[in-house]
């Protein structure tokens, strides 16, 4: 499944001098953040990175925002967004920043941690941000939580979902726009140790039509 050329090597702990990874994350290094991985700067919805509250950054206060905290301590704790289009960004300090999403937006959060002996945690969460009054599910580093569409743990499973995301992108579809129930389908199939179905342009067009009719 996915593109054969994708080489998703797990990040290395700080105790390993060959500290290199090939995660192909959405984020890119930025000198202004002391090496912290930032969201793609070409996103049309991105705000600048000046330290300020995203709630007051031109956004309507009556709309609930979902905040994602990302920490980057190379070789120890590395969080990044596999995909996502935040409406606001806020640098907290040299190793921590916050991304904010409006209700209905979908993002993929990757969390990885290690100690001197190797990896202690790796996970991928695909989450749909919810609005005020909707029942949320607790998700690590996501405030106040959200609709947890997919959750996998262990680098082998994380990398397998990365390849499925590659296949979706290769077909010209933005992962942020994929039908939520497809991510749930992938979650269930992986949990059952079965192969998930692909996500075709035809399936995507059907979802977009259904979405327009229900809006």
Buried (B, 14 or more C-beta within 10 A) or exposed (E): EBEEEBEBEBBBBBEEEEEEBEBEBBBEEBEEBEEBBBBBEEBEEBBEBEEBEBBEBEBEEEEBBBBBBBBBBBBBBBBBBBBBBBBBBBBEEEBBBBBBBBBEBBBBBBBBBBEEEEBEBBBBBBBBBBBEEBEBEEBBBBBBBBBBBBBBEBBEBBBBBBBBBBBBBEEEBEBBBBBBEBBBBBBEBBEEEEEBEEBEEEBBEEBEEEEEEEE
